[in-house]
Amino acid sequence: MRVLPTISLALAMATLAPAQQSLSFPTDDGGRVCANLYGEDTRAVVLAHGGRFNKESWRAQADTLVSNGFRVLAIDFRGFGCSTGPRQTDFDNAPFENDVLAAVRYLKAHGAKTVSVVGGSFGGGAAGDASIKSAPGEIDRVVFLGAAPNLPADKLKSRALFIVARDDSNGAGPRLPGILAQYEKAPEPKELIVLDGSAHAQFLFQTDQSARVMREILRFLSVP
């Protein structure tokens, strides 16, 4: 009897995982964004990391999104990885929304019919500010993970989903009241999901809430 060679689990998973393409593109203010691209669909999602993460941190979520019919572009913000741009060392005042807008416009220029953004922590704030500064219809939907726009949320131009853990906090105190205040200002359609626990933004994917968070994101991105 002929014995077939055994394929390792790691090799099998690598074979099933969507291919990753590394690329970069300019921002309107003279910066350059480095990113990882997955998939080829016309529905696209930009993944915008938080301060303790980078574009590689989204790999598991990117794989899930691709398997559900999305093209995914995970970016590094200016000052992270090989991304650069004006004021990149001034974290509190850097125009990170320009990096998100550059990613959205790259996808639109390369065949995406709709582009949404999922942002964690300061990346969520940048995603919201990008929606506010975007042209109408440019950003379809925004998912805020432990975040809200820095600019007034009543100016959002995208459908919005806010996901936050009830006891998420930093040195200034609980984050929920500020996020709730911005959620209440945001125009319809919008959704708010408050989870148990204290995990902040992308750290939710390291908890037993991970599967639910991903389901809610997929549902929100997929509903007409």
ZALUMDO-702177 format. One record per residue (C-alpha): x, y, z; residue in one letter; chain; residue number from 1. Coordinates in nm, 4 decimals, always signed. Each point is the difference from the previous one (the first is absolute). Layout:
# ZALUMDO-702177
+----------+----------+----------+-----+-------+-----+
!       px !       py !       pz ! res ! chain !   n !
+----------+----------+----------+-----+-------+-----+
!        X !        Y !        Z !   A !     A ! NUM !
...
+----------+----------+----------+-----+-------+-----+
END
This chain:
# ZALUMDO-702177
+----------+----------+----------+-----+-------+-----+
!       px !       py !       pz ! res ! chain !   n !
+----------+----------+----------+-----+-------+-----+
!  +0.0000 !  +0.0000 !  +0.0000 !   M !     A !   1 !
!  +0.1385 !  +0.3411 !  -0.0961 !   R !     A !   2 !
!  +0.0291 !  +0.2461 !  +0.2899 !   V !     A !   3 !
!  -0.0733 !  +0.3624 !  -0.0850 !   L !     A !   4 !
!  +0.2301 !  +0.2658 !  +0.1459 !   P !     A !   5 !
!  -0.1276 !  +0.1739 !  +0.3122 !   T !     A !   6 !
!  -0.0643 !  +0.3748 !  -0.0348 !   I !     A !   7 !
!  +0.0688 !  +0.1965 !  +0.3166 !   S !     A !   8 !
!  -0.2817 !  +0.2026 !  +0.1545 !   L !     A !   9 !
!  +0.2066 !  +0.3180 !  -0.0364 !   A !     A !  10 !
!  +0.0503 !  -0.0622 !  -0.3716 !   L !     A !  11 !
!  -0.3672 !  -0.0789 !  -0.0472 !   A !     A !  12 !
!  -0.1021 !  +0.3213 !  +0.1768 !   M !     A !  13 !
!  +0.2490 !  +0.2018 !  -0.2061 !   A !     A !  14 !
!  -0.1460 !  -0.1500 !  -0.3155 !   T !     A !  15 !
!  -0.3530 !  +0.0970 !  +0.1041 !   L !     A !  16 !
!  +0.0890 !  +0.3519 !  +0.1165 !   A !     A !  17 !
!  -0.0491 !  +0.2791 !  -0.2535 !   P !     A !  18 !
!  +0.3134 !  +0.1355 !  -0.1629 !   A !     A !  19 !
!  +0.1422 !  +0.3225 !  +0.1374 !   Q !     A !  20 !
!  +0.1417 !  +0.2750 !  -0.2207 !   Q !     A !  21 !
!  +0.2189 !  +0.2707 !  +0.1527 !   S !     A !  22 !
!  -0.0343 !  +0.3425 !  -0.1595 !   L !     A !  23 !
!  +0.0125 !  +0.3731 !  +0.0669 !   S !     A !  24 !
!  -0.1752 !  +0.3107 !  -0.1292 !   F !     A !  25 !
!  +0.0161 !  +0.3766 !  +0.0566 !   P !     A !  26 !
!  -0.2174 !  +0.2205 !  +0.2198 !   T !     A !  27 !
!  -0.1323 !  +0.3392 !  -0.1062 !   D !     A !  28 !
!  +0.2300 !  +0.1776 !  +0.2473 !   D !     A !  29 !
!  +0.3241 !  -0.1537 !  -0.1248 !   G !     A !  30 !
!  +0.0146 !  -0.3109 !  +0.2157 !   G !     A !  31 !
!  +0.0261 !  -0.3625 !  -0.1018 !   R !     A !  32 !
!  -0.2039 !  -0.2891 !  +0.1407 !   V !     A !  33 !
!  +0.1298 !  -0.3575 !  +0.0107 !   C !     A !  34 !
!  -0.2709 !  -0.2650 !  -0.0063 !   A !     A !  35 !
!  -0.0855 !  -0.3677 !  -0.0413 !   N !     A !  36 !
!  -0.2631 !  -0.0886 !  -0.2584 !   L !     A !  37 !
!  -0.2100 !  -0.3183 !  +0.0077 !   Y !     A !  38 !
!  -0.2623 !  -0.1233 !  -0.2451 !   G !     A !  39 !
!  -0.1424 !  +0.1389 !  -0.3233 !   E !     A !  40 !
!  -0.3713 !  +0.0686 !  +0.0590 !   D !     A !  41 !
!  -0.1741 !  +0.3260 !  -0.0854 !   T !     A !  42 !
!  -0.1248 !  +0.0465 !  +0.3589 !   R !     A !  43 !
!  +0.3011 !  +0.1268 !  +0.1937 !   A !     A !  44 !
!  +0.0941 !  +0.0658 !  +0.3615 !   V !     A !  45 !
!  +0.2842 !  +0.2102 !  +0.1417 !   V !     A !  46 !
!  +0.1352 !  -0.1236 !  +0.3344 !   L !     A !  47 !
!  +0.1413 !  +0.2820 !  +0.2158 !   A !     A !  48 !
!  +0.2038 !  -0.1112 !  +0.3020 !   H !     A !  49 !
!  +0.0279 !  +0.1390 !  +0.3518 !   G !     A !  50 !
!  +0.3081 !  +0.1422 !  +0.1683 !   G !     A !  51 !
!  +0.1370 !  -0.3310 !  +0.1268 !   R !     A !  52 !
!  -0.0579 !  -0.1839 !  -0.3265 !   F !     A !  53 !
!  +0.1003 !  +0.0115 !  -0.3667 !   N !     A !  54 !
!  -0.1284 !  -0.1180 !  -0.3369 !   K !     A !  55 !
!  +0.1119 !  -0.3581 !  +0.0652 !   E !     A !  56 !
!  -0.2164 !  -0.0180 !  +0.3138 !   S !     A !  57 !
!  -0.3131 !  -0.0296 !  -0.2177 !   W !     A !  58 !
!  +0.1014 !  -0.3221 !  -0.1796 !   R !     A !  59 !
!  -0.2664 !  -0.2255 !  +0.1572 !   A !     A !  60 !
!  -0.2774 !  +0.2556 !  -0.0571 !   Q !     A !  61 !
!  +0.1210 !  +0.0617 !  -0.3566 !   A !     A !  62 !
!  -0.0176 !  -0.3727 !  -0.0746 !   D !     A !  63 !
!  -0.3575 !  -0.0150 !  +0.1318 !   T !     A !  64 !
!  -0.1079 !  +0.3033 !  -0.1994 !   L !     A !  65 !
!  +0.1533 !  -0.1371 !  -0.3212 !   V !     A !  66 !
!  -0.1742 !  -0.3336 !  +0.0500 !   S !     A !  67 !
!  -0.3280 !  +0.1926 !  +0.0279 !   N !     A !  68 !
!  +0.0405 !  +0.1845 !  -0.3282 !   G !     A !  69 !
!  +0.1991 !  +0.3133 !  +0.0828 !   F !     A !  70 !
!  +0.3261 !  +0.1453 !  -0.1241 !   R !     A !  71 !
!  +0.2062 !  +0.1210 !  +0.2967 !   V !     A !  72 !
!  +0.2667 !  +0.2690 !  +0.0318 !   L !     A !  73 !
!  +0.1749 !  +0.0084 !  +0.3401 !   A !     A !  74 !
!  +0.2035 !  +0.3187 !  +0.0392 !   I !     A !  75 !
!  +0.2807 !  +0.1268 !  +0.2199 !   D !     A !  76 !
!  -0.0574 !  +0.3578 !  +0.1087 !   F !     A !  77 !
!  +0.2715 !  +0.2620 !  -0.0520 !   R !     A !  78 !
!  +0.2754 !  -0.0553 !  +0.2537 !   G !     A !  79 !
!  -0.0712 !  -0.3751 !  +0.0126 !   F !     A !  80 !
!  +0.1904 !  -0.2563 !  -0.2054 !   G !     A !  81 !
!  +0.1188 !  +0.1592 !  -0.3251 !   C !     A !  82 !
!  -0.2873 !  +0.2531 !  -0.0199 !   S !     A !  83 !
!  +0.0978 !  +0.3660 !  +0.0099 !   T !     A !  84 !
!  -0.1694 !  +0.3367 !  -0.0055 !   G !     A !  85 !
!  -0.0057 !  +0.3537 !  +0.1371 !   P !     A !  86 !
!  -0.0191 !  +0.0272 !  +0.3818 !   R !     A !  87 !
!  +0.0531 !  -0.3754 !  +0.0404 !   Q !     A !  88 !
!  +0.1874 !  +0.0579 !  +0.3266 !   T !     A !  89 !
!  -0.2789 !  +0.2194 !  +0.1419 !   D !     A !  90 !
!  -0.2359 !  -0.2836 !  +0.0899 !   F !     A !  91 !
!  -0.2707 !  +0.2194 !  +0.1536 !   D !     A !  92 !
!  -0.0256 !  +0.2288 !  -0.3033 !   N !     A !  93 !
!  +0.1087 !  -0.2081 !  -0.3003 !   A !     A !  94 !
!  -0.2603 !  -0.0059 !  -0.2822 !   P !     A !  95 !
!  -0.0471 !  -0.3762 !  +0.0074 !   F !     A !  96 !
!  -0.3301 !  +0.0381 !  -0.1846 !   E !     A !  97 !
!  +0.2030 !  +0.0802 !  -0.3119 !   N !     A !  98 !
!  +0.1474 !  -0.3515 !  +0.0116 !   D !     A !  99 !
!  -0.3475 !  -0.1529 !  +0.0151 !   V !     A ! 100 !
!  -0.1217 !  +0.2168 !  -0.2870 !   L !     A ! 101 !
!  +0.3033 !  -0.0986 !  -0.2079 !   A !     A ! 102 !
!  -0.0822 !  -0.3674 !  +0.0573 !   A !     A ! 103 !
!  -0.3656 !  +0.0493 !  -0.0925 !   V !     A ! 104 !
!  +0.0946 !  +0.1849 !  -0.3179 !   R !     A ! 105 !
!  +0.2598 !  -0.2621 !  -0.0938 !   Y !     A ! 106 !
!  -0.2677 !  -0.2694 !  +0.0177 !   L !     A ! 107 !
!  -0.2498 !  +0.2078 !  -0.1975 !   K !     A ! 108 !
!  +0.2635 !  +0.0645 !  -0.2676 !   A !     A ! 109 !
!  +0.0653 !  -0.3747 !  -0.0231 !   H !     A ! 110 !
!  -0.3518 !  -0.1265 !  -0.0578 !   G !     A ! 111 !
!  -0.1729 !  +0.0047 !  +0.3380 !   A !     A ! 112 !
!  -0.3656 !  +0.0998 !  -0.0288 !   K !     A ! 113 !
!  -0.0509 !  +0.0553 !  +0.3728 !   T !     A ! 114 !
!  +0.2556 !  +0.0608 !  +0.2754 !   V !     A ! 115 !
!  -0.0612 !  -0.0231 !  +0.3739 !   S !     A ! 116 !
!  +0.2447 !  +0.0512 !  +0.2876 !   V !     A ! 117 !
!  +0.0497 !  -0.1949 !  +0.3230 !   V !     A ! 118 !
!  +0.2074 !  +0.1954 !  +0.2508 !   G !     A ! 119 !
!  +0.1269 !  -0.0827 !  +0.3475 !   G !     A ! 120 !
!  +0.0762 !  +0.2624 !  +0.2651 !   S !     A ! 121 !
!  +0.1755 !  +0.3011 !  -0.1596 !   F !     A ! 122 !
!  -0.0435 !  -0.1746 !  -0.3366 !   G !     A ! 123 !
!  -0.3738 !  +0.0130 !  +0.0580 !   G !     A ! 124 !
!  +0.0228 !  +0.3713 !  +0.0734 !   G !     A ! 125 !
!  +0.1933 !  +0.0466 !  -0.3242 !   A !     A ! 126 !
!  -0.2611 !  -0.2036 !  -0.1881 !   A !     A ! 127 !
!  -0.2775 !  +0.2201 !  +0.1347 !   G !     A ! 128 !
!  +0.1863 !  +0.3197 !  -0.0850 !   D !     A ! 129 !
!  +0.0641 !  -0.1384 !  -0.3494 !   A !     A ! 130 !
!  -0.3737 !  -0.0581 !  -0.0436 !   S !     A ! 131 !
!  -0.0720 !  +0.3559 !  +0.1107 !   I !     A ! 132 !
!  +0.2569 !  +0.1434 !  -0.2431 !   K !     A ! 133 !
!  -0.0889 !  -0.2349 !  -0.2872 !   S !     A ! 134 !
!  -0.2204 !  +0.0694 !  -0.2971 !   A !     A ! 135 !
!  -0.3584 !  -0.1290 !  +0.0380 !   P !     A ! 136 !
!  -0.0125 !  -0.3712 !  -0.0814 !   G !     A ! 137 !
!  +0.3782 !  -0.0404 !  +0.0083 !   E !     A ! 138 !
!  +0.0016 !  -0.2086 !  +0.3210 !   I !     A ! 139 !
!  -0.2969 !  -0.2338 !  +0.0212 !   D !     A ! 140 !
!  +0.0180 !  -0.1119 !  +0.3652 !   R !     A ! 141 !
!  +0.2229 !  +0.0435 !  +0.3047 !   V !     A ! 142 !
!  +0.0486 !  -0.2405 !  +0.2905 !   V !     A ! 143 !
!  +0.1350 !  +0.1614 !  +0.3164 !   F !     A ! 144 !
!  +0.1711 !  -0.2419 !  +0.2405 !   L !     A ! 145 !
!  +0.0356 !  +0.1722 !  +0.3375 !   G !     A ! 146 !
!  +0.0012 !  +0.3307 !  -0.1856 !   A !     A ! 147 !
!  -0.1951 !  +0.2923 !  -0.1418 !   A !     A ! 148 !
!  +0.0802 !  +0.2877 !  -0.2341 !   P !     A ! 149 !
!  +0.2208 !  +0.2768 !  +0.1350 !   N !     A ! 150 !
!  -0.2044 !  +0.2522 !  -0.1998 !   L !     A ! 151 !
!  -0.3725 !  +0.0542 !  +0.0720 !   P !     A ! 152 !
!  -0.1809 !  -0.3236 !  -0.0818 !   A !     A ! 153 !
!  -0.3039 !  +0.1777 !  -0.1412 !   D !     A ! 154 !
!  +0.2127 !  +0.0616 !  -0.3114 !   K !     A ! 155 !
!  +0.0565 !  -0.3703 !  -0.0715 !   L !     A ! 156 !
!  -0.0829 !  -0.0908 !  -0.3605 !   K !     A ! 157 !
!  +0.0031 !  -0.3790 !  +0.0499 !   S !     A ! 158 !
!  -0.2224 !  -0.2575 !  +0.1648 !   R !     A ! 159 !
!  +0.1619 !  -0.0704 !  +0.3373 !   A !     A ! 160 !
!  +0.0392 !  -0.2910 !  +0.2416 !   L !     A ! 161 !
!  +0.1501 !  +0.0707 !  +0.3435 !   F !     A ! 162 !
!  +0.1294 !  -0.2995 !  +0.1998 !   I !     A ! 163 !
!  +0.1406 !  +0.0593 !  +0.3480 !   V !     A ! 164 !
!  +0.0529 !  -0.1986 !  +0.3196 !   A !     A ! 165 !
!  -0.1948 !  +0.1401 !  +0.2932 !   R !     A ! 166 !
!  +0.3038 !  +0.0304 !  +0.2293 !   D !     A ! 167 !
!  +0.2520 !  +0.1094 !  -0.2638 !   D !     A ! 168 !
!  +0.2005 !  +0.2844 !  +0.1554 !   S !     A ! 169 !
!  +0.3264 !  +0.1909 !  -0.0091 !   N !     A ! 170 !
!  +0.1768 !  +0.2470 !  +0.2299 !   G !     A ! 171 !
!  -0.2782 !  +0.2525 !  -0.0555 !   A !     A ! 172 !
!  -0.2696 !  -0.2457 !  +0.1085 !   G !     A ! 173 !
!  -0.2671 !  -0.2095 !  -0.1760 !   P !     A ! 174 !
!  -0.0209 !  +0.0374 !  -0.3767 !   R !     A ! 175 !
!  -0.3691 !  -0.0888 !  -0.0277 !   L !     A ! 176 !
!  -0.1452 !  +0.3434 !  +0.0952 !   P !     A ! 177 !
!  +0.1982 !  +0.1817 !  -0.2702 !   G !     A ! 178 !
!  -0.0761 !  -0.2628 !  -0.2621 !   I !     A ! 179 !
!  -0.3678 !  +0.0058 !  +0.0954 !   L !     A ! 180 !
!  -0.0088 !  +0.3792 !  -0.0332 !   A !     A ! 181 !
!  +0.1431 !  -0.0202 !  -0.3514 !   Q !     A ! 182 !
!  -0.2317 !  -0.2887 !  -0.0892 !   Y !     A ! 183 !
!  -0.3023 !  +0.2070 !  +0.1011 !   E !     A ! 184 !
!  +0.1138 !  +0.2834 !  -0.2309 !   K !     A ! 185 !
!  +0.0660 !  -0.2308 !  -0.2965 !   A !     A ! 186 !
!  -0.2636 !  +0.0002 !  -0.2762 !   P !     A ! 187 !
!  -0.2066 !  -0.3062 !  -0.0804 !   E !     A ! 188 !
!  +0.0483 !  -0.2757 !  -0.0946 !   P !     A ! 189 !
!  +0.2191 !  -0.0925 !  +0.2952 !   K !     A ! 190 !
!  +0.0407 !  -0.2787 !  +0.2544 !   E !     A ! 191 !
!  +0.1572 !  -0.0321 !  +0.3448 !   L !     A ! 192 !
!  +0.1092 !  -0.3304 !  +0.1555 !   I !     A ! 193 !
!  +0.1232 !  +0.0065 !  +0.3614 !   V !     A ! 194 !
!  +0.1810 !  -0.3181 !  +0.1002 !   L !     A ! 195 !
!  +0.0839 !  -0.1355 !  +0.3433 !   D !     A ! 196 !
!  +0.3588 !  +0.0331 !  +0.1155 !   G !     A ! 197 !
!  +0.2765 !  +0.2574 !  -0.0285 !   S !     A ! 198 !
!  +0.1930 !  -0.0939 !  -0.3153 !   A !     A ! 199 !
!  +0.0873 !  +0.3001 !  -0.2147 !   H !     A ! 200 !
!  -0.0472 !  +0.0097 !  -0.3777 !   A !     A ! 201 !
!  +0.2032 !  -0.2729 !  -0.1775 !   Q !     A ! 202 !
!  +0.0662 !  -0.1697 !  +0.3332 !   F !     A ! 203 !
!  -0.3622 !  -0.1183 !  -0.0273 !   L !     A ! 204 !
!  +0.1309 !  -0.2551 !  -0.2514 !   F !     A ! 205 !
!  +0.2109 !  -0.1513 !  +0.2800 !   Q !     A ! 206 !
!  -0.3055 !  -0.0728 !  +0.2187 !   T !     A ! 207 !
!  -0.2901 !  -0.2442 !  -0.0064 !   D !     A ! 208 !
!  -0.1995 !  +0.2807 !  -0.1679 !   Q !     A ! 209 !
!  +0.2134 !  -0.0267 !  -0.3152 !   S !     A ! 210 !
!  -0.2387 !  -0.2167 !  -0.2022 !   A !     A ! 211 !
!  -0.2963 !  +0.2225 !  +0.0827 !   R !     A ! 212 !
!  +0.1872 !  +0.3174 !  -0.0924 !   V !     A ! 213 !
!  +0.0942 !  -0.1474 !  -0.3375 !   M !     A ! 214 !
!  -0.3570 !  -0.1179 !  -0.0628 !   R !     A ! 215 !
!  -0.1358 !  +0.3464 !  +0.0764 !   E !     A ! 216 !
!  +0.2535 !  +0.1627 !  -0.2320 !   I !     A ! 217 !
!  -0.0832 !  -0.2398 !  -0.2851 !   L !     A ! 218 !
!  -0.3743 !  +0.0496 !  +0.0520 !   R !     A ! 219 !
!  +0.0348 !  +0.3776 !  +0.0013 !   F !     A ! 220 !
!  +0.2198 !  +0.0070 !  -0.3089 !   L !     A ! 221 !
!  -0.2326 !  -0.2369 !  -0.1879 !   S !     A ! 222 !
!  -0.3507 !  +0.1295 !  +0.0680 !   V !     A ! 223 !
!  -0.1536 !  +0.2038 !  -0.2871 !   P !     A ! 224 !
+----------+----------+----------+-----+-------+-----+
END
